[in-house]
Amino acid sequence: MPSTYPDSIQCDVETLWRYHRVDDELREVDVAVGLGSHDPGVPVYAAQLYHRGLFPLVVFTGANAPTTVERFPEGEAVHFRRIAMDNGVPDDAILMEPRATNTVENIHFTRDVLSAHGMKPRSVLLISRPYQQRRAREIAKRHWPEVDIVCTGAQQDLDTYVASINDPRRVVDMLVGDTQRLDLQGKSGEIAPQEIPQDVRDAFERLAQAGYTSRLIR
């Protein structure tokens, strides 16, 4: 782990990181959806997969959140599109959805954009920050049930990912926040009820008690 982490939390951060990754087997799909976030690795990875021929079109979705407004002042989708084009994805292979402020809106508004272009995909590849995968997949399954969902994130280990973000505290805060949201959304019916293993719950509690709480819903 980077030196900015206390050694005492390393195991707990790794536990949450492993739990939230899905990393479905990749295959060709009708369209990809790059979910907005603070992570510029999402459009870079999307570009890599586009060049592998896995999809002909990618939709980048996202406005701004408190965690992204400084990094992407024009909105997540706008900046992700630029990054993807800088990595060789042609403009006509990209659509943008610039309004969504959460993952549920990412899915609903992306469906609207595709429908407005006369597209009803049967299969979709969700590309997210690596530890957003589990929650993104569950939301898509609930709110886009007619579509075959595949989910992936950049193939990096935790240390490499943290170095790429250059903000270790943010990564831990986001992991803790995503764990809480997965649990709450399962209980509210927004997604299917979630069976969260006890070791994940214990790691979440310890990290929250250690003060990694900026992304918790109060």
Buried (B, 14 or more C-beta within 10 A) or exposed (E): BEEEBEEEBEEBBBBBBEBBBBEEEEEEBBBBBBBBBBBBBBBBBBBBBBEEEBBEBBBBBBBBBEBBBEBBEEBBBBBBBBBBBEBEBEEEBBBBBBBBBBBBBBBBBBBEBBEEEEBEBEBBBBBBBBBBBBBBBBBBBBBBEEBEBBBBBBEBEBEEBBEBBEBBEBBBBBBBBBBBBBBEBBEEEBBEEBEBEEBBEEBBEBBBEBEBBBBBEE
